[in-house]
Amino acid sequence: MYPPNSSILYSILRDQAKKDEILWLDSINKTDPKELLASFVKAPRHLGKSIIYQSNFNLIPEIPGFHVDQWNLVRLSRVWFLTFLFALPKEEFIKKVETLFDTAELNELVALFSALPLLPYPEVWLAKATDAVRSNMGSVFDAIALNNPFPYHNFTELAWNQLVLKTIFNNKPIELVYGLSKRKNLNLSLSIIDFIKERWAAGREVPSNVWQLVVPFLSESEITLIESLFQSQREEDLIAASLVCHEMNHKGFQTLLIKYPKYKEDIQKGKWNWSNLVTLP
């Protein structure tokens, strides 16, 4: 019988993999760390890269936000192999995983960073995770920034803000940053306002759902910024401006929403929010 988290991942592998792929996975000695590490590296020789579609985003209830949707079989199998190392003594476990990090090629790094929410001793991996945010390798950055609950639970405010800002700068979908709305903060808001002003000065647009991160930190002096947003030709910008005014308690923002009431009633009825704003074409 596999450990609980291993069993959950194996059930997905079993459902998605071909018969010969399952035979290979089953043939590996799960009590031999050396064989597990070798299998981690050799996985692409034995498994295809078919994409996994997993609708259960509460896959492991004690690790909210962890799921494997859109992974491929190799990535999932590599994370699965790591779960069998958890039983090792702390120092031995850390040494073996650090060896994988030190020798990993691109796709192996993606699997390692994807596995972070599952790994014990999160404080040990924190430096590697924050380094990944600075990575110029897009798939490595995506592995730590998107659909990964590790940063939300473990990053300092500074590191978290850097992750969110880089996601925005690189035009990545910020709605895939786990815990985004729960870790809003004043310093992040100030940085985003500066970013918006720079983009506008250069005649460039800003993703509409970025505006959710400035609420509730806007001051009355920034009402003119939101009024400028109301002049946009894009519907999503007008909805974003309305949402900002709806969520701000300052009288000036409420007055602005009265001035531009087009989406006021729909927002009050729950038709529009930051989550469904991204569904606009």
N, C-alpha and C positions, 0 to 999 in steps of 0.2 A: 504494500500500500504506500503510495507516494504521500509526502507531506501535503497539507491542505492547499497551499498556493500552487504547488507543483501539479496537483491533481486538476485544479481549475484550468491551468494552462494546457495540460496534456489533453484534456477533454476537447479543447478547441483544435489542437494539433490533430487529434484523432479524427475529428469531423472534417477537417480541411485537407489533410494529406492523402496521398495515394498509398496503396497497399505496400509497395516496396519502400516508400519513405517511412511508413510506420514501422516496418520490420527493422529498418536501420535504427530508428529512435529507440525501439525496444531492445535492441541488441547491446546498447551501451551500458556498461557497468556503472550504475549511479552511485556506487560507494567508492569508486576509484577517482580521486580528484585529478590525477594525471590524465586519465581517459576522458573525463569531462572537459578538461581544458583543450585537449586535442580535438574533441568533437566540436567544441565551440568554433575552432578555427576551420575545421574541415566541413562544416555544415553545408556550404554551397555546392560541394561535390556530390552530396547525397540528396539534397532537397531542391525543389523548384522554388521559384520566386512568386508563386501565385499569391494574389492579394487576399487578405482576410477581411471579411465584412462581418463585424461583430456589433450587434445593436445594443448589447448589454453594457451600458456605461457605468454600471455599479457592479463590475465584475468581481471585485474583492471588497466587500462592504467596509472592512476595517482600513482600506486605503481608498478613500473617496477620490474620484477623478482619474483613477488608473483604469485604462482600457486598452485594447489592442486593435481597435478598428483601423483599417487601412495599413496595418503592418503586413509584411510578407512572411512566409513560412520560416525562412532562414532567421529573420530577426526574432520571431517568437521562439523558435527552438533554442536560440542562443540565450535568451532570457530564462527559458525553462532550465537549461543546463545549470545556470548560476544558482537556481534555487536549491539544488542538491549540495551545494557547498556551504549552505548556511549552518549545517551541523558541525562544521569544523571549529576548532578553538579560534578565538578572536584573531590572534596575531597571524595564525596560518591562513585564515580566510582573507584577511586584509592583504597579506603578501601575495596571495594567488590572484586576487582581483586586480591589485596594482600592477602585477606583471602583465595581465591582459591589457590594461590601459596603456602601459609603456610600449607594448609591441603591436598594438592594434592598428589595422588599416581602417579606411573610412567607414565601411559598413559595420565593422566590429565595434568601432566607437559609437555608432548610432545605437547599436544594441545595448552597449554598456550604459549609455546615458538614459536610454529608455527604461533600463532595469533599476535605476536609482530609487524610485519610490518603494521597491520591494526589498532593497538591500538593507541589512542591519547596519548599525553604526553610521547613521547619516552624517554625523559631524566629520567623519573621516573623508567623505566624498565631496564635501562642500566646496573646497578649493578647486577641485577638478570641474565641478558644475559651474562655478562662476567663471572659470577660464573658458569653458565652452561657449559662454555668452559672447566672449570676445573673438570667437573663432571666425575665420573667413570662409570656413567650409559650411555652405548653406544647410546641408543635411544634418550636420552635427548641431548647428544652432537650432534647427527645427526640432531635433530630438529632445533638447533640454527646454526649449521655450514653449512649444506647442503641445497641448494635450498631455502635459507632464505635471503632476501635482508637487513634485519635489521642490521647485523654487518657491511656490506659495508657502509651503510648510517650513522651509529652512533658510531662505535667503534673508540677509539683512535688508533694511529699507533701501540702502544705497544700491546693493546688487539687484534687488527687485526692480528698482526704477531704471537701471541700466538695461535690464532685460526688456522691459516694456517699451522703452524709448527705441531700442534697436529694432524691435519688432515693428514699430511704427515707421522708423526711418527706412527699413528694408521693404516696406509695403507688404508685410506679412499680415495675415488675418488675426487681429488682436482678440477677436472673440474666441479664439482657440487657446488663449493664455488662461490656464486654469486659475480660478480665484481672482480674476482681474478686478471685479467690482468690490471685493472684500478688502483689497489692499490699496485702495486709493489713498493718496496722502498729499499734503500740501506741497511738498517739494516736487513731486511728480507733476502736479497740476501747474506749478510755475514753469517747469521745463517745457511742458506741452504748450502752454500759452506762448512762450518764446518761439517754439517751433512753428506754431500756426502763423505768427506774425512774419517770420522769415519766409515761410512758404508763400504767403499771400503777397509779400513784397516782391517775390520773384515771379508772381503771376501763376502760381501753381495751386492745385486743389489739395484739400486735406480729407482723408477718410472721415466720413460723417460720424461713425461710431467712436472716434477718438474723443469727441466732445464729452462723452460720459465721464471721463476721467478728471474733468475740471470742476465737476459738481461734487460737493457743495462749497468749493474753495474760492469761487469767483468773488471779487469785491465789486462794489457799486461802480467803481471807476472803469470796470470792464464791460459795462452794459453796451457801450458803443461797439465792442467787438461782436457781441451777439446780434446787435441790430445790423451790422454788416453781413452777418451770416444769413439774416432774413432776406438780404438782397440777392442771394444766390439763385441761379437758374435751375439748380438741381433740387428735386423734390426731397431727397434724403437730407439735404442740408436744412431745408425749411422745417422738416420734422425734428431734426436734431436741435435746432434753435428753440423750437417749441418745447421739446423735452427738457432742455436746460432751464428755461423760464419756469416751467411747471414744477421742477424740483428745487429751484432756489427759493428761499424764504424771503429774500430782500424785496421790498416793495417795488423797487424800480424794475425788477425782472417781471413781476406780476403785471405791472402796468404795460410792459412791452408785449406780454402775451395778449393783453386786451387789444393792443394796437394791431397785432398780427394774429387774429383768432382762428385762422383756417383749420388748424389741427387741434385746437384746444379741446373741443368736445370729444373727439375721437381718442385723445390721450386720456381724458378723464374716464372714458368708458373702457380703457384698457386695450384699445385696438392697436395702439403704437407704443412700443417700448424699445429699449436699446437692443434687446435680443432680436426682435423681428425687423429692426431697421436694416440689418445686413442682408435681408432677403430681397430687398428691392433690386431690380435689374440695373 
